[in-house]
Amino acid sequence: MNTSAPKTRIRTPLLFAGLFFLINPYFAMFDVLPDLIGYALICYAISDLAKLEFRMESAMKSGLWLAALSLARAAAFVLSLGSDDSMRLLLTFSFGVAEILLAIRFANDLFGGTEYLLERYDGFEALSRLNNAKFLTLLFFIVKVVLGVIPEAAVLLVQKVLFSDLIDVDDIPLYNDLASYKPYATALFMLITVIIGVWWYIEICRYFSAVRNDKKFISSSAEAVRYVTGSKPENTDKKLSLSFVLAAIGTVTFALDIRFDRIPALPDLLGVIILTYAFFRAKRGLEKRILPYAVCAAVSALAFDVCYKILGTTGVSRLGDAPIMNCAVTSGVYAVFAVCAVLFVRRARSALETLHAAFGCLKTPLKPLSYAEALYTAYVLLGVAAFGLPTLYPWLLLPRILLSVSFAAVFLMTYWRICEEYVARVSVAEDTE
């Protein structure tokens, strides 16, 4: 086994990809590029530096809280689609305040930690870009949140309850005129956010590129990581056990489509993220191949959940009771997700095959993975029919559940056998030494 200590790495491709997910503005609470994925990538990209400085570790924790906030914002957006403007304003404002507070702490810890590490480990070439990157980060987060909240505040201009004892706002055209400008204000604020976001993205990428390219810093910090972590490898049994538990949670969350009022109890978005991280815990390098497919599957899953909440119908007595256009759009969006999800499952199968070969698990058959892929493909094909023809939804519900459960069982059983055989081989090897 490889017992070398981990080297200090700033995974700039993942870091830049994560930062890219943050540059888009909010439309009310809707986030086209989910910040959840962005913060998850950023936290993983700086995980090596977190071993050397407590503020970097604190930045990772703040990033995880921001990722959870992004997930809660997406859920609140779906749940508030039928609510009045006052409720949306309250939710938007509340999430905005929470995000600003967490983002300021995240930025201060991130830049404070990198500044300390650069000074301690001779990274003086990158320090010249620190102040500008820090200022633009704080400016961008504040502008992004504030300009996302202001358009929703237009509801205050036409709330008669605020003025009912004094004056009728319908008699003052100015209030109605101001409220009618909301779409234009929203478009203008989104444009401003995008401009500042692109400016911020370019500058912060330059900063972290300078950190990565500072050879003295990389060399000195790598020696520090070796001293902190030592050379003892992580316990194999514990490592693979954690990987399997995460894979089980992720696979079940990804496979089962359980909905209440058209809202998923187990979002596919969350399942994709957990399953991808499970592969990383099993063996570094597996997640690099699966990551692009995971991003596509996660984004398309979120798009379908939003679309289905808005347009979806189930169990109508006749097809004519459901708008044909709504059915077509819902089925089309799910078809896009189905393609991305099948490709993700195929890449997950390839990752397990790679793990199987790397671990030398000759006794574990890989044929069940082909069956698992076929079961999931049949599951999503029935989903396209169920969401496109609402009359079929109740009839296809049980077959789809059986297919998804069978897929999860076959996939996880194969994963477990690979882990079990490898742990047994390692244990025998250690006993003979």
Secondary structure, 3 states (H helix, E strand, C coil): CCCCCCCCCCCHHHHHHHHHCCCCCCECCECCCCHHHHHHHHHHHCCCHHHCCHHHHHHHHHHHHHHHHHHHHHHHHHHCCCCCHHHHHHHHHHHHHHHHHHHHHHHHHHHHHHHHHHHHCCCHHHHCCHHHHHHHHHHHHHHHHHHHHHHHHHHHHHCHHHHCCCCCHHHCHHHHHHHHCHHHHHHHHHHHHHHHHHHHHHHHHHHHHHHHHCHHHHHHHHHHHHHHHCCCCCCHHHHHHHHHHHHHHHHHHHHCCCEECCEECCCHHHHHHHHHHHHHHHCCCHHHHHHHHHHHHHHHHHHHHHHHHHHCCCCCCCHHHCCHHHHHHHHHHHHHHHHHHHHHHHHHHHHHHHHHHHHCCCCCCCHHHHHHHHHHHHHHHHHHHHHHCHHHHHHHHHHHHHHHHHHHHHHHHHHHHHHHHHHHHHHHHHHHC
